[in-house]
Amino acid sequence: MLTSEQKILALISHLGIFVGFPILAPLLILLLSQDDIIKIQAKEALVFQLGLVILTFIGKIFIILLIGIPILIFVGIITVVCPIVAAVSFIKNGYYSYPITGELAKKL
């Protein structure tokens, strides 16, 4: 059973992108938390959000070739949808792993 502290910290990790702290929130929680469940979720959120930053940078570079526009639209959609899915899934199941970056987060 998850405690309310675990739920709040995981939600801050996943939803920090909506309040302007996409990398800082999960990084601070990862470094300061003693709970293994929270560290795993913060690491998942951090790797996912770093991936979004990288994809945004790539999209901005390729916008000159017009291929960057679909990349940026895709990044915008997953920036909104995936953290919400992660937060809801964590509250229901007690664990969530992002589809693409989850495996990378497990290896780190």
C-alpha positions, 0 to 999 in steps of 0.5 A: 500500500502506498503512503500519501507521501509516496503518492505526492512525491511520485506525482511531483516527479511525473507532473513537474513538467506542467509547473515549469520544473521538468528536469529539476523536480524529478532530479531533486526527488531522486537525490533527496528521497530515501524511498526506493519506490520514489527513486525508481519513479523519479528516475523514470520521469527524469529520463523521460523528460530528458528525452523530451528535451533532446527530441525538442532540440532535434525538432528545432534543428530540423524545422528548417527542413520542415520535418521538424514540425511533425517532430515538435507536434509529436513531442507536444502531444506526448509531453501532455499525455504521457505524464498524466498517464504515468501519474494515474497509473502510479496511483492505481498500480503503484508502479509505472514505466514509460514505454520507450525510456523505461528500459533505459531508466532501468539500466541506469 
